[in-house]
Amino acid sequence: MENKARTMAIVFSTLGLIFMMAMAFQVLPYKYAIFAGVSCFFLAGMCRRFMARRQ
């Protein structure tokens, strides 16, 4: 379970970074990219907190 939570946190962080970069290169409209990026960073933090509580 710990590995799965850590992997999900890494995946969400990476997705958040990709969405932010997509906004910077104007691939996505900034409103959608900011929302998606912040949401992914938020979910990554939740996964990390879940992982810390389980230990």
PyMOL commands that set and color helices and strands:
alter all, ss='L'
color gray80, all
select helices_A, chain A and resi 2-24+30-54
alter helices_A, ss='H'
color red, helices_A
deselect
rebuild
show_as cartoon
